[in-house]
C-alpha cells in the first residue's frame, strides 16, 4: 500500500488544525514517531490542550520493511503501521505543524519553541520525542531500495531474509549483533568492515565466530547498491587496492550507528555520552516541565513497543505536572 507520508499529509484531515502562535498549550509534543504519537493520544484523552510538532511522520518505523513484534499484528508493513498511528491521533483532533525544523527551545516557566522560519509557540510542558536517525551510507541505491532490501534494524527485519544472502555494513556492536541475528536465518552473511578488524565487544565477536555462514571483508566500503525492483547485489571496494567486487545479495543491513535527534536541547538538558536525553523512570528530564520519551532518551531497548510505552508514560507525567501547577 502506498500512503502519502510526505510533508502536508495531514492537510486534508479536518481534525488537524495549525498550531496557534498566541496560545499557550498545556503540553507541546515534539516528534511524530511511536513515542510522540502515543503521547499525543494520551494527552488528548486527559483533556489537556495539546500541540504536536512533526518533522517526519513515523520516524524509523516508516523505514521498516515489516513488523512482526508489535502486539495486535502478526505482520504489518512499517508504512501501514504509521498510518494506523496517524488514524489513532486523527480521531481526537489536534493542533499540529509538520515539516518545519525547530531551531531552539526556551525553558522558562512557559516553554517556548522557536521555529527556523521565525514562528514561536508556547506550552506549559514539553515532551521531546524526536527519536534517532540511522547513519546512512550515502551511496547510490540506498534511498531507492529503502524498504526493498535496504534495512537498518536487524531486530525488526531479519526474519524476512530467511534463506537469503545478505550484507551487513559495520563491525561495531550493532553490526556484529545484526550479523548474529541474520546468521540464524539467512543462507549467508557478508560483513563489510571499514577498519582492519571488528570493533565490537569480544563476547559478541566470539559468538559470531560460531556461525559458519558468515564471512568478513575488512578494510572495505560499499560503493553502490544495485538491483531492479529490489536489492540484487552490493558493490564493495577494497580501500587498499581499489578493487571493486560485486556481492550477490537480496538485502543489506546498514549498521553503522544511530544519531539521537537531540541537537535542539544540547546545553539545555542533561545528555549522556551518546547524546541521548537522560530521563528518570517517569520520563522527567533535568529541567522541570520538560519530559522526554522514546529512542532519543537513554532508556534501553530501542523498539517500537518500548517507545510507545515510554510515550504514554511521558504524557501521563506531563499531564500531572500541568494539572498540579
N, C-alpha and C positions, 0 to 999 in steps of 0.2 A: 504494500500500500504506500502511496506517495502523499504524505502530509506536508503541507507548507509550513516549515519551521523557521522561515526567514523573518527578518525584522518586519514588524507590522502584522504578524499573523493574527493578532487579537483585534485588529481594526474593525472587522465586521461583526464582532461579538458585542451586543448591546450592553451586556452586563460588565464590560470592561470600559472604564472611563479614564480620561487623562488625569494624571496627578495634578493637584491644585496647589499652586505655589503659596497662596496666602492662607493655607490651612495648616494647623498643627495636628498631625496624625498621632494617634496613640502609639501605634507601632509601625515602623517602616522596615521592610524586609528587602535585603539586597541579595539577589540570586534566584535563578529560575530552574535549579535542579531539584532533585528529590527533597533535600532539606528545606530549601526556600519555599517550594510549592506546598509541602506538608505544613510548614509553619503558617503559611497564609490561610489554609483551611482551618487550622486550629484557632488562629486569632479571630477570624471572621465569626466562627461559631461561638466564640466567647463574647461577641458583641462589641469588640473594640474597633475603632476606626483604623483601617489598615491600608497601607500603601505598599505596592510591590514594584521593585525596580529590577528589570530583567535585561541583561546584556545579550544572552543567548539562551533561548528556551531549551530546557532539557539537560544542559551540561554534558557530562561524559556519557550519560545514558543514550543520548541521541546518536552517539557514535558507536554504540554497541550492536553487534550484528544480531544477537539473540540473547534472551534472558530465560533461564530455567530455574533460578533460585529465588524468585520473588513470589511470595505467597499469593495464592489465588490464580496463578497462571502456570500451567505445565510448561508452556513455552510462549514467549511473546517477543516480537521484534522490538528493538530498542526505541525506534521511532514511534511505534504503536503505543508503547508504554508511556512515553512522553505525552502522547495525545490523550491517554486516559487521565494522566495527572492534570493536564490542562483543563479537561472537561470537568474534573472534580472541583477545581478552583472556580471555573466559569459559572457553575450552578448557583454560587453565592453572590457573585458580583464583587468587583474590587477596583480601586483606582490603581493604575499601573503606568509604567513607562518602559518601553523596550528599545534596545539598540543603542542608547546613548551611554557613553562611558562616564563613570563617576570620577571626579578629579580629586576630591578631598572630603574629609568629614570633620566637623567641629563637635567637640564632646562636652558642651556646656550642659546646664540643666535641661535645656531644649536642644536636642541634637540637630545639626544642620548638615544636609547632604548637598554638596556642590557638584553640579554637572560641568563637563568641559564646555558646554555651549552657554554657560553663564547662569543657568537656572539654579535656584536653590529651593530645597524642600525641607520641611521641619517635622520632627517627631519627638515624642517623649521618650521613646525607646527604640533602639535599633537591633535588628538581628542580621548579622553578617553570615551569609550562606553562599559565598561566592565560589566555593569548590576549588578544584585543582585543574590544571591543564596538562595534558600529556606533552612531553617534549617531542617534537616532530623531527623527522629526518630531513624534511625539506627537499626530497628528491622527486623526479618525475614519476608519476603513477601513484604517489602516496594519497593524494586527495581524490584522484579519480576512482581508486579502488577501495576507498574507505567504506567499511561495512560489507565489502565484496571480496574479502580475503585479507585486507589490511585491518589488523586488530591491535588493541592497546591493553587489553585486560584478559590474561590467561584464565583467571578465576571465572570470568564471565563466559568466555568464548571457546576455551579449549575443547569441550565436548563436541563442538561442531566440526572439529577437524580429525575425528576418529578415522583411522586408516589412511590418512593423507600425509603428504610430505610438507613440512613447514619450516620456515626460517625464524629464528629468534635473534633480534638485534640487541646486543647489550650483554655485558659479562659481569655486572654487579649483582647484588642480591635479587633485584626484581627480575633480571634476565635469567639467572640461574633457577630461581623459583618457577618462572614461566616454562623453562626447558624441562624441568622435572614434571610439572603439570602435563605438559604436552607429550612427553616421552611415554606416559602411561597409556595414552590413547592413540597417538599418531604412528604412522608407519615409520617415519624417520624425521629427526630433528637436526637441523644445521644451525649452530650458533655462530654469529658473526661478531667478533670482539675487536674493537678498535685498538686495544693495547696488546702487549705480548703475552699476557696471562689473564685469567679470570680474576676479578677483584671481589667476588662475593665471599661470604663467610666460609671458613674451612669446612664447617659441618654441612653446609649446603653443597659445596663442591664435592665432598666425599659422597653425599647421597646421589648426586648427579652421575658420578663415575660408575655407579652400579647399573646404569642403563646402557645396553649395547647398541641402541638405535640412535645414539646422539654423537655427533661429531662437532668439533670446534674449529673454526677458521680464525686464526689470530692475525693481528695487525692488518685488518681489512675493514672496508667500509662499503655499505650499499650505495650504488650509484643510480639505480633505477629499479622500478617495479613494473613488470610488463604482463600483458595479457589482453584478452578481448573483452568478454563480459565480466570476467573476474580474474584474480591473480593466477598466472600460469608459470611465471619464472621471476627470479630476482637476480639482478646483475651485481656482482661483488668484485671490488678492485683491491688487489694487494697493495698496501701502502708503500712497500719497499720496492717491488718490481714494477708496479703499474699495470700488471696483467689483470685483465677483467675476465672473470668466469661467470657463466650463466647457470644458475642453480634452478632446476625444475622444482616448483613448489606450488601448492594450492593456497598457501596462506603465509603471511608474515606478521609476526608479533613484534611491535616496536616497544622495547622495554628499556628505555634509556632514562627513565625517571619521570617524576611529576613535579610540577611547579605550583605551589599554593598561590591562589589569586588573592594575596594579602597585601599587595603593594600600597593600596589606599589607606591601610591602617598601620603601616610601618612608622614607628616613632610615636604612635598613639596607644596601641595595645601591646601587651607583652606577647612576644613571639618566641618560639623555640629556635634551635639552631637551623632547623629545616625551613624556617619561615612560616610555620603553622601557628595559628592563634591558640594560645593556651587558655583552656577553659576548665572550670570545676565540674563536679558531677551534675550541676544544674544548668550548665551551658553559660555561666557567667564569665565574663572576661575580666581583665584587670581594671576596667573603667565601669563604674556604676551606670546602669541603664543601657549598656551595650552588651549584647549576647551574641554567641556565635554557634554555628552548627554545621555538621557535615564534614566533607573532606578538607575544608580549609582549616579545620581545627586539629589539635594534637590527639584527638580520640583515635584509638587504633582500629584497624579493620575497615578499610575504605570500600564499603559495599552499599548498594542501593538501599537495602532494607535498614541498614545501620544509619545511613544518612537520614532516611525518612523518620526513624525513631528519634534521632537527635533533633530534627526539625520540630517535631511535636513537643519535645521536652523544652526546647528553647522558647517556643511560643507560649507554653503554659507558664514558664518562669517570667517571661517578659510581660504577659498579661497580669500576673500577680503583682509585678513591680509597678505597673501603671495604675492598677485598681487600688493599690495600697498607698499611693503617693499622697 
